[in-house]
Amino acid sequence: MERLDGEEMEPLIEGEAPQEVIERLKTLLSTPKGTVCYDRKFGVDLSVLDLPLPIAQVKYLAECVEAIRRYEPEVSVKDTIFAHDDALNGQLMMKVVIAYHG
């Protein structure tokens, strides 16, 4: 996922899990849905981020939880924390707190 200023942005994931699971989650949550050739459902729909902030937060959270449930069933989402800067910059960050059941 790329920020507006061109810098690369990685999803923030917190919780106890093997490093390979954390890396798979980062890949999953930073891949736009529809860009993986043989699995068009992989990733998250980033178009929801164009919606007003409260709606974008809810829809983006739903996208992330659904993607994690589908592709990483041994991981559950315990909590999420949103942070955003002023409306002029348009940056929305989410930290996902996970529990590993594998």
Stockholm file with secondary structure:
# STOCKHOLM 1.0

chainA/1-102         MERLDGEEMEPLIEGEAPQEVIERLKTLLSTPKGTVCYDRKFGVDLSVLDLPLPIAQVKYLAECVEAIRRYEPEVSVKDTIFAHDDALNGQLMMKVVIAYHG
#=GR chainA/1-102 SS CBCTTSCBCCCEEESSCCHHHHHHHHHHHHSBTTCSTTCTTSSBCGGGGGSCHHHHHHHHHHHHHHHHHHHCTTEEEEEEEEEECCTTTCCEEEEEEEEECC
#=GC SS_cons         CBCTTSCBCCCEEESSCCHHHHHHHHHHHHSBTTCSTTCTTSSBCGGGGGSCHHHHHHHHHHHHHHHHHHHCTTEEEEEEEEEECCTTTCCEEEEEEEEECC
//
